């Protein structure tokens, strides 16, 4: 009976990801410190501090690096391309930024160990996930992830040092 129950549970775990979702992939293009021109700051009640940055033109790093010196006003992260769907098809992904201990405290006093946002993006385009460093950006290991339907498509760890 245990073997049958295990087999049924195993079958359901594989069925959780649709065949179309399993075809979606992400290819990393670059990683490390990058620059941004023309970025805008918008109100976002879900972001620590109530604001986040959008838009701007990304200039990828000349050399890939996962070791990042803390420099307020700088950005780090990675660029990627989604594949496995026509470019006209919208793909829902989740960007997750895992924050090193002790986490970030927002204006209300809440401590966050992650920041996440759900985005609708097109495959075949240059995309990115990143962190804007401020004076209070923590030293330690920051993990950036791209998720699609319960699967991590990409993950990169960055070591921020002072």
C-alpha positions in Angstrom: 0.0 0.0 0.0 2.9 2.4 0.8 4.3 1.9 -2.7 1.0 2.6 -4.4 0.5 5.8 -2.3 4.0 6.9 -3.0 3.5 6.3 -6.8 0.3 8.3 -6.7 1.9 11.2 -4.9 4.9 11.1 -7.3 2.6 11.2 -10.3 0.7 14.2 -8.9 4.0 16.1 -8.3 5.0 15.7 -11.9 1.5 16.7 -13.1 1.8 20.1 -11.2 3.8 21.7 -14.1 2.0 21.8 -17.4 3.8 20.6 -20.5 3.8 24.2 -21.9 5.3 25.5 -18.7 8.0 22.9 -18.8 9.1 24.2 -22.2 9.8 27.7 -20.8 13.5 28.3 -20.2 15.7 31.2 -19.3 19.2 31.7 -20.6 21.6 34.0 -18.6 23.3 36.6 -20.8 25.5 38.5 -18.3 25.8 39.1 -14.5 27.5 41.6 -12.2 27.6 45.4 -11.8 25.7 47.2 -14.6 24.6 50.8 -15.2 21.2 52.3 -15.9 20.3 55.4 -17.8 16.9 57.1 -17.5 15.5 55.1 -14.6 12.3 56.3 -12.9 11.3 55.9 -9.2 7.7 54.9 -8.6 5.5 54.4 -5.5 5.1 50.7 -4.7 3.4 49.8 -1.3 4.8 46.2 -1.7 8.4 47.3 -1.9 10.5 48.0 1.3 10.5 51.8 1.7 7.4 52.1 -0.5 9.3 52.8 -3.8 11.0 50.9 -6.6 12.8 51.7 -9.8 11.4 51.0 -13.3 12.5 51.7 -16.9 15.8 52.9 -18.0 18.4 51.6 -20.5 20.6 48.8 -19.1 24.3 48.8 -19.9 25.6 45.3 -19.1 29.0 44.8 -17.4 32.2 44.5 -19.4 33.2 41.6 -17.2 30.9 39.1 -15.4 31.4 39.0 -11.7 29.4 37.7 -8.7 31.6 39.5 -6.2 30.2 43.0 -5.7 31.8 45.9 -3.8 29.2 47.9 -1.9 28.8 51.2 -3.8 25.7 53.3 -3.2 24.1 54.3 -6.4 25.3 51.2 -8.3 23.3 48.2 -9.5 24.0 44.5 -9.7 22.1 41.6 -11.1 21.9 39.6 -14.3 20.4 39.7 -17.8 18.5 36.9 -19.3 16.3 35.8 -22.2 13.1 33.7 -21.9 12.7 30.9 -24.5 10.2 28.2 -25.3 7.3 30.3 -26.4 6.5 32.6 -29.4 7.8 36.2 -28.9 4.2 37.5 -29.0 3.2 35.3 -26.1 3.2 36.8 -22.6 4.9 34.7 -19.9 4.2 35.3 -16.2 7.4 35.1 -14.2 8.2 35.9 -10.6 11.4 37.8 -9.7 12.7 36.9 -6.2 15.5 38.7 -4.4 16.7 36.8 -1.2 18.2 39.3 1.3 21.1 38.3 3.5 20.5 38.3 7.3 19.3 40.2 9.3 17.0 41.3 6.4 15.8 44.8 5.5 13.5 46.8 7.7 10.9 49.0 6.0 9.5 52.3 7.2 6.8 50.5 9.2 9.4 48.4 11.1 8.7 45.1 9.2 11.7 43.0 8.5 11.9 41.5 5.0 14.1 38.5 4.0 12.9 38.6 0.3 11.5 41.0 -2.2 9.3 39.5 -5.0 7.3 40.8 -7.9 5.2 39.1 -10.5 5.8 40.3 -14.1 4.3 39.5 -17.5 7.1 39.4 -20.1 7.7 38.3 -23.7 10.1 35.6 -24.7 13.1 36.4 -26.9 13.7 39.8 -25.4 16.5 41.1 -23.3 15.3 41.0 -19.6 17.0 41.5 -16.3 16.6 41.3 -12.5 18.7 43.5 -10.3 19.4 45.4 -7.0 19.9 49.1 -6.6 22.5 49.6 -3.9 21.9 52.3 -1.3 23.7 53.3 1.9 21.8 50.6 3.8 22.3 47.7 1.4 23.5 44.8 3.5 26.8 43.0 2.9 26.5 39.3 2.5 25.1 36.8 0.0 22.2 38.1 -2.2 20.3 35.5 -4.3 18.4 36.6 -7.3 15.9 34.1 -8.9 13.5 34.0 -11.8 10.5 31.6 -11.3 7.9 30.3 -13.7 4.9 28.1 -12.5 6.7 26.7 -9.5 10.1 26.2 -11.1 13.3 28.2 -10.6 14.4 29.0 -14.2 17.6 30.9 -13.1 19.4 31.7 -9.9 22.6 33.6 -9.2 24.2 34.4 -5.9 26.2 37.6 -5.4 28.6 38.3 -2.6 28.3 42.0 -1.6 31.3 43.2 0.5 32.3 46.6 2.1 
